[in-house]
Amino acid sequence: MTNLTDLSLTDALKGLEAKQFSAVDMTKAHIAAVEKTRCLNAFITETPELALQQATASDARRASGKASVMDGIPIALKDLYCTKGVRTTAASKILENFVPTYESTVSQKLLDAGCITLGKVSHDEFGMGAANVNTPFGAVINPWTGADPEKSNRKLVPGGSSGGSAAVVAARAALAATGTDTGGSSRQPAALTGIVGMKPTYGRCSRFGVIAFASSLDQPGAMTRSVADMALMMRTMSGFDEKDSTSVDVAVPDYTSAIGNSIKGMKIGLPKEYRIDGLNAEVDAAWQKGASMLRDAGAEVIEVSLPHTKYALPVYYIIAPAEASSNLARYDGVRFGVRVPGENLNSMYENTRGAGFSKEVRRRILIGTYVLSAGYYDAYYLKAQKVRRCIRNDFDAALKKCDAILAPTAPSTAFGIGEKQDDPIQMYLEDVFTVSLNLAGLPGISVPIGLAENGLPLGLQLIGRAFDEMTLFKAASALEKEAKFTHKPPFTA
């Protein structure tokens, strides 16, 4: 019998339509896979009963000829997406028992399309991190760690913040998963786990019901095992939402129609500023290899310039903490979440936030409060916003000369849990290739390109014009075809 957990999302839909197996069969196989992969610590909340109810309803719709476009597909949801009646923690102690009374727009779109919810997966607390270790629920383990991750002496990170989403997709415990991308949190974990990760244009997917980190940077994304699968996910997740003031009312094309199309005549830009000092030799080699692959597929590869690239990380780590300090002010122990009593109101606030937030979240709140404070707002936050505009202008100018930009996704392969934990700057540098895209609000997709000498996956990202995801899917499909990445982690369900 076909291994149902090893199918692509696209092939699973074909099998369901051909009645080779049912949604219940598919769901039971994935529930078993979730149980087998518990050693990865990827799920915060499993919902097997709900999944089977949804699968039964899916089979009934298919039998009556009323199946939706994604009917019967088991997925995982990052635990930043509010899910009605299902615990949503933001991977934080301060919300560990929070059960929303409403559904996020993106997760509702997926439910309406027939997707089945296996549960809520872990991430860095409130999306703050690049390794999925900043959470009281424990670090998530990359399935590329080894055949027996629990017994490994060096457990690898899956990247972050959407590490749980990446881990379950790579380990074959879900056909796809939602992520969020504030500074690379869908793309970097995808690169470290050998799968596809995407951040659409800011405003393409609704942020309603997604617990906020940095509102002008956050954007729902997804993880899949192929570019074609990503096209299906993004087609379903995207669209205007009047409940989100940052949602943009533009038509959502059928991204699946871009898959497999020729890229002959397309221009691909290589930003010279991404050749940073100390760039890992294997990452650089993979980048040049990817450029050659696109050239072989018919594209013209040219050099482009993004002059303000060196300012991207400093700008990001001013703007993101500033917005986080504002967004996280609502968690005060009064209205919802954890409450730690104190002698008076102020001490209750202090006790609640001190106990509820991890060290990294507290660090970013303090940085954000500082840069927004009187006397420093103009010097830091306002200046960062001006440089952000320059970064966007750089991309606009470069993308007038080319159709898409090719760059590394991450500066290295997956590293060991705890190896960079004591040095926040080293952790922040994990976002060096990804944050510019969020500051500019542009779409990006990471595609696995091959394995490094240590046997771990490497990924490259393609960056496109605002709301031109179609071009990205066309280029990413061509890159995927040339790369022929068929490697699986040593540990899978």
N, C-alpha and C positions, 0 to 999 in steps of 0.2 A: 504493500500500500504506500502511496505517496506520503513523504514526511511533510505534514501540513505546516509545520513551523519553519520549514526551510524554503517555502515558496516565496516569491516576490508578491507584493501587494497586487500587482497587475495580473500575475498568473493565478493568484487566489481568486480574484474576481471572475476570471474566465472559468475556473473550475466550479465555482458556485453557480454561475449562469448555466453551465453544462450539466449541473446536478451530479457531478462526480463525487461531491461530498456536500454536507449541509453546513449551515452556520453554526449549529450546535456541535457538529464534529470539529469544526475549525476552532471553536471556542474552548471545548474540552481539551484539545491538544495544547492550546496556549495556556490554559490554566495549569496543566501539568508542567509546562515549560517554566511558568512563573515559579512554581514550587521547586523545581530542580535548580533554578538559578538564584535561590534565596541567599546563597553564599556570597553573592555580589552585593547584597544589601542595597539593591536598587529601588525596591518598592517601599514606600512609607505606609501606604494603605492598599491592600488587595481587595477587590470587589468581585469575587467569583460568582456569588449568588446573583448579583445584578447583571453580570455578564451573561449568565445562562438565560436569565429572563429576556434580555435584549436579543440573544441569539434565537430563542424560540419565536419571538415576535418577528424577527428577520426572516426566518424560514416561512412563517405564515404569509408574510408580504410577498415573498418570492413565489410561493405556491399560488397566490391569487393574481400574479402578474403585476404587482404594485411595488416591486423592489426599487429602491433608490440607488443612486450611482455608486455608493460604497457599502451597500448592504452586506453584512456578515463579516466585516473586516475588524479583527481585534486589535485595538490600539492602547497605548498607555498615555496618560496625561501628566505633564509636569505639574507638580503640586503648587504652582502659582496660579493655576486656573481654578476659579471658583466653580464648584460642582454642587448643584442643589441636592441637599440631603446626604452628601458624602463629605467626610472630613477633609478640610483644606488647610494645611499647616504653614505654607510658605517655607517649609523645612526649618521652622523656628519654634523654640519653646514657648514664645509669647502667644502663638496661635495653635498650640498643639491639640487643643480640643475644639477648634472653631469648625462649625458645620454651617455653611452658607445656606441662605434661604432662596438663592437665585443661581442661575447658570450663566457662565461667561458666554459671550456671543460666539466665540470660535468653537468652544466645546459643544454649544447647542447646534451650530452648523454641522459639526461632525456627527452628532447624534441624529439630526434630521436626515442626514445622508445615509444613515444606517450603520454607522460605526459602532463597535461594541467596546465598552470600557472595561479593561482588565484591572485598572486601579490607578493610583496616583504615585508618581515616581519622584525620587529624591533629587536634590540639587543643592548648590551652595545657598545658605540662608538668604532669603529675599533676592536671590540671584547674584549675590556678591562674592565672586570668587572664580578661579580658573582651574580648579582641580576637584570640586565636589567633596571637599573635606571640611568646609566651614559650615557644619550643621550638627546640632545636638543628636541627630538620628544616626550619626556615624558615617564614616567615609564610604563612598561607593567604590567598588573594585572593578577595574577594567578587565573584561573577559580575555584580553590579550596577555594577561599576567601569566597564564599557564594552564595546563590541563586540569590542575587541582588548585584553584586560586586560594583556598583556605590554608593549604599547607605551604604555600610559596613563602620564601624568606623575604622576597621583595615584591610587595603588592603594588601594582601600577595604578595611577589615577586615570579616570576616564575623560579628564578635562572638565571644564565647568563654564558656566554654572550648570548647564543642562546635562550633567554627567549621567544621571540616572536614565534619562531618555536615550542617550547614546548607548549606554551599556545594554539595555534590554533589547534594543533593535539589533545591535551587533551580535548579541548572544542568542538571538532567535526566540526571545520570549514575547515579542510583540512584532507585528508586521510594520508598524510605524509608531511614532510618538510625537507629541507636540513638544516644542521647546519655547524659550523666549530668547531674544538676542538684544542685549543692551550694549555690549562691547565686543561681541564675538561668541556669545554663549550658546549659539546653535551650531556655528561653524567650527570653532576650535575643538569641541568634544567629538564632532564627526570626524575630523582629521585624525584625532588620537585613537579612534576606534575603528577606522576603516570603512566608514559609511558616508552617506550624503547628508549634508546639513544645509539649511537655507534660511536666510533672513530676507524677507521681501522688502519692498520700498516702505518707508515710514508712512503710515496711513493706509496701506493696502489691506491689512488685517485689523479688525477691531481690537482695541485694548480693553473694552468694557468687560469687567469681571476678571481681569488679569491683575493680580496684586502688584502694585507699582513699586519699582525701584527708582528709576529716573525717567520721568514721564516723557521728556523730549527725545529720549534715546530708545526706550523699550519698544520692541516689536515682536509679536508672536511669530514663531518660526516652526520648523518641523525637522524630523530625522527619518530617513528611509534607507533602504539598501540599494536603491537605484534612482537614476534621474527620472525615469518614467514614473516611478512610484511617487517621487516628489511632485511631479506635475499634477498627479491626481490629488494629492494632499492639498497643495496650494490652491488648486482650482476650487476645492471644497471650502477651505478656510477663509478665502479672500472675499471681499465685498464691502460695500458701504454700510455703515451702521449709524443711525441718527443718535444712538445712545453714547457714542464716542465723539467728542468734539474735534478730535484729531483725525478721524476717519475721512478719507477723501472719496468723493463720489465720481469714480471713473469706472468704466466697464471692465469686467474681468474676462479676458479671453480664454479660450480653451487651450491651456498650456500643453496638453497632450499632443496637439497638432504640430508642435515644434520638434517633437522627438524624432530623431533619425534624419532630419533635413540636412541638406548640404550646407556647409559653411564656406563654400568657394567664394572668394572675393571679400569675405569678412576681414576686418582689420582688428588685430588683437594688440593691445598696448602692454608693454612691460615698463613699469615705473622704475626709473633709475635710482630713486631715493630709497627703494626697498632693499637695495644691496647694502645693508647696514654693516657697520664694523662688527666683526665676530660672527657673521652669519654662518650658521652650521653648514659645513661643506656638503653634506648629503641633502639638506633642504635646498641649497642653491642648485645642486645637480638635478634634483627632482624638478625644480622650477624650469631649468633650461630644457630638460627632457619634455616637460609638458608643452613648452613653447614649440619644440620640434614636432610633437604630435599634432598640434593644431596646424602647424605649417604643412605637415604631410596630408592633413585632411582638407587642405585647400585655402587656409587662411593666410593672410599676410601679417607677419609679426613686426611691429615697430616699437621703438623706444619712445616713452612719454615721460613727462616730468610732473611731479606733484610736490612743488617746492616747500610747502608748509608741513610735510609729513613729520618732520622731527618734533613739531609742537603738538602732535596729535595726542600722545599719552598724557603730557602735562595738562592739556586742555580738558581731556576726558576726566582725569582725576581731580579736576576742580568742579566741572559741571555735574558729573554724576553724583558725587557725595553731597553737593549743595542741594540737588533735587531730592536725594534720599533723605536728608535731614528734615526736609519739609514733609515729604510723604510719610515718613515713619513717625512723625509727631503724633499721629492719631492713635498710636498704640501706647495708651497711658494707664491702662488698668481700670478705666471707668466704664467704657461702653461695651467692650468685648475683649476676649482673650484672657490671658493670665493676669491675676491681681495679687500683689504682695503687699499686705497691710503695712502701714507706718503710723508714726505718732500724729502726723498731720497730712494734709493733701500733698504738699511738696515732697515729703519723705515717702509717701505712697508712690508718687510718680517715680522717684529715684530708685526705690526698691524694686518696683515692677520692671522698669526698663533695664536696670542693672542685672536682674535675674533672667529676664526674658530674652535679651539680645546677647549674641555671642561677641567675642573680642573683636572680630573683624567688622561686624556691623556697628559696634560702638565706635570703633576707630573711624569709620567712614562718616558716621553721624557727626562726630566731633570735628573732622576736617571740613565737612559741609557747613556746619554752624559757624566755624571760624571764617571761612571765605565769604559768608553772607553777612557777617557782623559789621557794625558801624566802623568805618575807617578802613575796612578791607574789601568791601563790596566792589568798589571801583577798581582797586588795584588787582584783584584776582578774578572775581566772577564776571564783571563787565568786560574786562580785557579778554578773558577766555572766550566769551561769546563773540567778540570781534574777530579773534583768530579762527574760531569755528567757521565764520562766514568765509574767511580766506581759504580754508580747507575745502569747503564746498565749491568755491570758485575754481580751485585747482582741478577738481574732478570734472567740473563742467567744461573747462578748457580742454582737458585731456580727452574727454569723451566726444569732443567735436572732431578729433583727429582719428579716433578709433571707435569700434562698435562695443568693445568690452575690454576690460583690463584683467590680466592674469597675474597673480601674486601668490606667494606662499600663504598658507592659512595659519600655521603655528611655527614658532622658531625652533622646535625640536620634536622628537617623538615623545610618547608618554613617559613620564618620569615616576619615580617611586613615591608612594604616599609618605608624607613627612619630610621629603628631601629638600623642599623649598619653603616649608611652612614657617620657619623662623625668620624669613627675610621677605617682608611684604613687597619690597621693590622687585625682587626676582619674580614673585608671583604676578605683580602688575605687568611685568615685561612679557608675560605669556600672551598679552593682548596686543603686542606691538604691531602686528599686521592687520588686525581686525577692527580696532576702535575707529579708525578714520572713516570707515564706511557708515558707522552709526552716527558720527558727528555730521556727516553729509546727508544722511537719510536715504542712502541709495541701496539697491538690492544686491545681494551677494549669495553665491552658492559654492560650497566646498565639495570637491570630488576626490575620492581616493585615487592616488596615482601609482602607488607601488609600495614595496617594503624596503626599509632601511637595512643596513648590515646587521643590526640587532634583531631583525625579524619583525619589527613593529611598523605599522602603517604610516604613510606620509600622505598629506592631502594638499591640494592646490585650490585656491578660490578664484572665481570669476566675478568681476564687479561690473555692473551695468548702469545705464541711465535710469533715472527715476521712472517708475511704472513701465519699464521695458523688460520685464521678466521673460518675455517671449524670446528675445535675443539671447538671454542667459541660458535658457533651457536648450536652445539650439546649439550653442557653443559647448555647454556642459555635456550634452548628449554625445557630441562628436569627441570630446575629450575622453569620456567614459569608454566609448567604443575603441578608441586607439589604445587606452591604458590597459584594457582587458583585465581589470582587477577582479579576481574571483576568489581571493584569499578569505578564509574564515578564521576567527579567533580559535586558539587551541581549546577553549572551553565554550561550548554551546549547549543549548537544550537539546 
